[in-house]
Amino acid sequence: MFPRKLLAWACATLLLMPSIGHALQLSLYDIRGYAVAYLDTDQQMTVYLWDGQPVAYVDGQSLYGFNGRHLGWLKNRVVVDHDGYAVGFTESVIRRRTRVERIKGLQQLTPLKALPQLEPMEPLQAGGWSDIPLDVFLSMGRN
């Protein structure tokens, strides 16, 4: 028979362990530190807006909309636009306070991928922030 402490420890460990096969989801934050989207690594590197709408996907380092439009790049966990400006980031990459995340919406079905545009030449990183908000930037990839 198991001692109660060992049994309690085993139960707590099982409850706190991530489930096997559970998708890794990386929250994407805007310049203000709000989580507005996330990258689901288990769903073919799909980017979802926080409400669950799929808008883009990552292919290598390129970020494409489901409409085929090349949006930018995901480099070192920073979303970069065609001018080299940062549009968004994942937590702990940039020293910026992030806000408490809201509850995510249910993931909607991913649409078929349109024929992707050719990837443009990658610009030098500009070192600043884009004027385009992250949610608007990602929405440019909607079907």
C-alpha positions in Angstrom: 0.0 0.0 0.0 1.2 3.5 -0.9 1.8 6.0 1.9 -0.6 8.9 1.6 2.1 11.5 1.0 3.5 9.5 -1.9 0.0 9.0 -3.4 -0.7 12.7 -3.0 2.6 13.6 -4.7 1.9 11.2 -7.6 -1.6 12.6 -8.1 -0.4 16.2 -8.1 2.4 15.3 -10.5 0.0 13.8 -13.0 -2.4 16.7 -12.7 0.4 19.3 -13.3 2.1 17.5 -16.1 1.2 18.7 -19.6 -0.8 16.1 -21.4 1.1 14.0 -24.0 0.5 15.4 -27.5 -0.7 18.7 -26.1 0.1 21.5 -28.6 2.7 24.1 -27.7 1.1 27.5 -28.1 3.2 30.6 -28.2 1.4 33.8 -27.4 2.1 36.7 -29.6 2.1 40.1 -27.9 1.6 43.6 -29.5 3.7 46.6 -28.6 1.5 47.4 -25.6 2.1 43.9 -24.2 -1.4 42.5 -24.9 -1.7 38.9 -26.2 -3.6 39.3 -29.5 -2.6 36.1 -31.3 -0.9 32.8 -30.8 1.2 30.3 -32.8 -0.1 26.8 -32.5 2.9 24.5 -33.3 0.7 21.4 -33.4 -1.6 22.8 -36.1 1.0 23.1 -38.9 2.5 26.3 -37.4 -0.8 28.1 -37.6 -1.2 31.6 -36.2 -4.6 32.3 -34.7 -6.0 35.6 -33.5 -7.0 35.4 -29.8 -10.7 34.8 -30.7 -9.6 31.6 -32.5 -9.7 32.7 -36.1 -6.8 31.3 -38.2 -5.1 34.1 -40.1 -1.6 33.0 -41.0 1.0 30.2 -40.9 4.8 30.0 -40.6 6.8 28.3 -43.3 10.5 28.3 -42.3 10.8 31.8 -41.0 8.3 33.3 -43.4 4.8 34.3 -42.2 2.1 33.8 -44.8 -1.6 34.6 -44.7 -4.0 31.9 -45.8 -4.8 34.2 -48.7 -1.3 33.6 -50.0 0.1 37.0 -49.0 3.6 37.1 -47.6 3.2 39.1 -44.4 6.7 39.1 -42.9 8.9 36.9 -40.8 9.1 35.3 -37.4 12.7 35.7 -36.5 14.0 34.8 -33.0 10.4 34.9 -31.8 9.8 38.4 -33.1 7.3 39.2 -35.8 9.0 41.4 -38.4 7.3 43.3 -41.2 8.7 43.9 -44.8 10.4 47.1 -43.6 12.3 45.4 -40.9 10.2 46.7 -38.0 9.0 44.6 -35.1 5.2 44.1 -35.1 4.9 41.6 -32.2 6.9 39.3 -30.0 6.7 36.2 -27.7 7.1 36.5 -24.0 10.6 36.8 -22.6 12.1 37.8 -25.9 11.8 41.5 -25.4 12.0 43.2 -22.1 8.5 44.6 -22.1 5.8 44.0 -19.6 3.1 41.7 -20.8 -0.5 41.8 -19.6 -2.5 39.0 -18.1 -3.9 36.8 -21.0 -7.6 36.6 -21.5 -9.3 33.3 -22.2 -8.8 32.2 -25.8 -11.6 31.7 -28.2 -12.2 28.2 -29.7 -10.0 27.5 -32.6 -11.9 27.6 -35.9 -11.1 25.3 -38.8 -8.1 26.3 -40.8 -8.8 27.3 -44.4 -7.0 25.9 -47.4 -3.8 27.7 -48.1 -3.7 29.8 -51.2 -0.8 29.7 -53.5 1.9 31.7 -51.6 3.6 34.8 -53.0 7.3 34.7 -53.6 9.2 35.7 -50.5 10.6 39.1 -50.8 14.2 39.9 -49.9 14.5 40.1 -46.2 15.3 43.7 -45.0 17.8 44.6 -42.3 16.1 44.9 -38.9 15.2 48.5 -38.4 15.4 48.3 -34.7 12.0 49.9 -34.0 8.3 49.2 -33.9 6.0 49.2 -36.8 3.0 51.6 -36.9 0.7 48.7 -37.8 -0.9 47.0 -34.8 -0.2 43.2 -34.6 -3.9 42.2 -34.9 -4.3 44.4 -38.1 -1.0 43.1 -39.5 -2.1 39.4 -39.0 -5.6 40.1 -40.3 -4.1 41.0 -43.7 -3.7 37.2 -44.1 -7.4 36.4 -43.9 -9.0 34.6 -46.8 
